[in-house]
Amino acid sequence: MALFKKRPAGKPGEWYYCLKHGTVEEGPQCRAADRFGPYATREEASRAMDTAREREAEWREDPRWNDGKGGGAGAGEG
């Protein structure tokens, strides 16, 4: 019998997007490895996948990480 029950990190009032279930949740529900967040509002959390896609596109075009071959960091090496 375990002495301490392992609980997901987080607290009520923080919003997360659960990657496993595809849902928005408040506070600690799913494990941290399965979620994005915390976000300040439910609306922000509901846009988590859109935000991730937008940031990924920005990073792809960032000259600090892009060698000009369209593959991002490390493209063309090897």
N, C-alpha and C positions, 0 to 999 in steps of 0.2 A: 504494500500500500504506500503510495507516495505521500510525503508529508505536505508538499506544496503543489497545488494545482497550477499548471502552466497556463497563463492567460495571455491573450494577444495584447501587445502594447498599444496604448492609445487611451483616450478619455472622452467622456460624453462632451458634446459641443464641438468636437472635431469630426469632420466628414471625410470619408474614404470612398474610393471606387474599388470594389472587389473584382479582381481579374478572373477569379475562378467562377464566380456566380454571375458576373456582368451586372452587378447592382450597386447602388449607393447605400452606404451604411454609416450610422453615427456611432462613434466610439469604438471600443474594442469588440469586434465580432469575429472576423476571420484573421488568420495569422498574417503577420506583416509581410511575408514573402509573397502573399497572394493579393496585395492591394497597393494602390497608389494613394498618396496623401501624407499628411493631413491637408485638407482644404478648409478654408474659413466658412464656406457656405455649401449647402446641398447642391446649388446650381453649379458651382465650380467643380465639385466632385462629379456631377453628372456629365461634365464636358471633359473628363480626364483623358479619354482616348483621343478626342479631337486635339486637346492640348499636346499630348504626346506626339501625335502625327505632325502638328505644326512645328514643334521644337525639333523633331527629327529632320524635317525638311530644311529648317534654318541651319542646323548643324551641317547638313550635307552641302549647303552652299557657302558655308563659312570658309574664307580663304585660309584661315589658320589651321584648318583640319582637312582641307581639300587640295589635292595636288593637281587639280585641273583635269583629271581623267574621269571624273564622275563617280568614283568609287569611295570617296572619303578617305579617312586616315589609313595609310598603309597600302593604298591602291597602287598597283604596278610594281610592288616590291616582290622580290623572290625570284 
